[in-house]
Amino acid sequence: MKIAVIGQSLFGQEVYSQLRKEGHEVVGVFTVPDKNGKVDPLGLEAEKDGVPVFKFSRWRAGGQAISDVVAKYQALGAELNVLPFCSQFIPMEVINAPRHGSIIYHPSLLPRHRGASAINWTLIHGDKKGGFTIFWADDGLDTGDILLQKECEILPDDTVSTLYNRFLFPEGIKGMVQAVRLIAEGKAPRLPQPEEGATYEGIQKKETAKKVTFFNSTLNTAGLVPEGEALPIPEAHRPGVVTKGGLVLFGNDNKMLLVKNIQLEDGKMIPASHFFRGEDNTVLELTKAELVTMEAVRTVWKRILPNILEVEDSTDFFKSGAASVDVVRLVEEVKELCDGVELENEDIYMATTFKDFIQLLVRKLRGDDKESECIIDYVEKAVNKLVLQMPHQLFIGGKFVDAEGAKTYDTINPTDGSVICQVSLAQASDVDKAVAAAKDAFENGLWRKISARDRGQLLYRLADLMEEHQEELATIEALDAGAVYTLALKTHVGMSIQTFRYFAGWCDKIQGSTIPINQARPNRNLTLTRKEPIGVCGIIIPWNYPLMMLSWKTAACLAAGNTVVIKPTQVTPLTALKFAELTLKAGIPKGVINILPGSGPLVGQRLSDHPDVRKIGFTGSTEVGKHIMKSCALSNVKKVSLELGGKSPLIIFADCDLNKAVQMGMSSVFFNKGENCIAAGRLFVEDSIHDQFVQKVVEEVRKMKIGNPLDRDTNHGPQNNQAHLQKLIEYCQHGIKEGATLVCGGKQVPRPGFFFEPTVFIDVEDHMFIAKEESFGPVMIISRFASGDVDTVLSRANATEFGLASGVFTRDISKALYISEKLEAGTVFINTYNKTDVAAPFGGFKQSGFGKDLGEAALNEYLRVKTVTFEY
């Protein structure tokens, strides 16, 4: 058929192109005049094809058709008029002229929403179904007979853009082509529109128009708390609220709509969260280098706006003819010019004139566009020749905030039992806020947009800051956890720094693979895998190494590209909160890391149950680990990794280097006051050297200095907390009651604080409680084994449900290799102990859990593998 296409926009262009592909002859295209030198896409495409293009500014004058315009149209001899999207009033002399008449596309299910802004009204009325109609044009407004309709479901979070892009645009093009095909085949129906259910929304007159227009709105408000300044809205159900996330509006059902951006009457776009802020009229004075950048950007504007002779300060990007595609081009060209500056499409709408854009760009390049510096309510203490500044509030969405209901608790110094400070006590609602912040950062934030290499640079920067503050962090560990300062400096903090540096280097080395598969002959296939971040992860850490356990899990989690909610244990929260402050200084985007001190049954449970958390990493007791695993399964089948209890055996053979065995045996038990997940829970000493070994151990124990962990010569500090101290006392009483011989220790040190004597038991038999259960304290459990009986001692060492670590001391390499193969533990130390490294995977067997921390293996705990198959 000979067709005249009357309309505009990309939609009109696509319909035009598809009709030509169908073999129809487009005899003419009628579109709108050029605007500010910009040609409409439909007209531009037709001109390329050599099709006559007409750009009438109007078709009628004084209510009558303009004869010259009608004549030019009639000369084409069109058999059908197709109006895919037309903003002009077309006279009936043109509508009725072709043999087949005219068909029009309308983006609603007629007779609903006749008139303008039909998509908007579909959403405003809360229609469950949307769609489009192609109808035969008549002299009414969208009242003609229906040729074709297609409908779709309106999703809860649909906007005009999502509905249009998801359905109305792609399916509308297909529908127009199908309608023309039906006409050509003589099968096109004419179904009269019913008047029942008809609605009409007219064009809003300028004098009744609202003063603002909303953009980038969402119904996805999970976890959003509408806290902010009230905004009265005439005739609304209740006032809106301007929050830090945007403007919250409430429907009659009290459901919330979050508006991210607002366009004012003068056309200027602002973040909705800035609605009450006065306009910042401060004009930056540019440096010489920034002036050079400005001229380079001016050249970019000239390339994009070829019809503008000179780009001046007042030149408006959109009034000069720029379209949405030009926004993308401007963003990408400026990002390339300015070495990856953080620039988004929305920024262009916020600063439409050249002067405003340059000011915005320079602020970004200087880092001045960031939110105002986070206000931190420090607790200050003069300790260890330092003035400690310790955050004590929850850390959510890049800010330190009080817990729901301003709930707090006392964190205690185990050295003397005094209160260090009050710390915010997270509630279930705080978990929801933190998860929402992490989810938004993962799905919409900068974290997913920056390159893996840039992500690594941020983690390197964080490690550098931790190193700069290592004395402060080690002092807080000593104060809050009772860690001996020198050990905290080397291990608690030192290994944390190493961990972040190690995983920072992994960020840009996470990669999939290509896999040869059977070809779908005669075609071919390509299969590849992608390693992708999981999403929001929950990390629950113990109290023995507060910062190091946080680092072991969090560094791998972030390197993989996830966001995280961390629950430090309630009794040692302060280094985690200091770490939060350092993440701000490092430039980690807000919401990527969130930290919630609180109780396990409340905060840990809510994290395990939360439907938006996709992974839990936990270090703690086996009992709690089992409960978490069950919660992860019942909630949303979360991925989970568990590092749980241990009763690690250490076998000492008579052919060992005895002095080294004593030294390492001491370390295997008393390192970090015995509060060590891989501590040797039971030593098996060959009978021929047993007594000598015990004698040397007792001599060394008596040399240990018990005292203030901040004193440089202290070997043994306080236990972490009062409850744990009491458990150790009961543990030793149990051993004595069952008949084990207490050689030394076994009781609380008579001084303030939670100090417990280093303890040694001998004559411990396999059936005894202390032979089977973990003390998690400075208690050495020694059992004999018969000389030369390797297999029996192996059987005794493996007779436990735990399998975290193990060790053996012998000069016989064959024996060492044999035992390392037979021991059922995730780590085996040979002629050493406690030798962990950031590059070596760490994790247990059996009821000591599964999954790995550290090393490349740890990354897999925080990644998912996607398989992609192409056919060509």
Order of alpha helices (4+ residues) and beta strands (2+ residues): beta-alpha-beta-alpha-beta-beta-beta-alpha-beta-alpha-beta-beta-alpha-beta-beta-alpha-alpha-beta-beta-beta-beta-beta-beta-beta-alpha-alpha-alpha-alpha-beta-beta-beta-beta-beta-beta-alpha-alpha-alpha-alpha-beta-beta-beta-alpha-beta-alpha-beta-alpha-beta-alpha-beta-beta-alpha-beta-alpha-alpha-beta-beta-alpha-beta-alpha-beta-beta-alpha-beta-beta-beta-alpha-beta
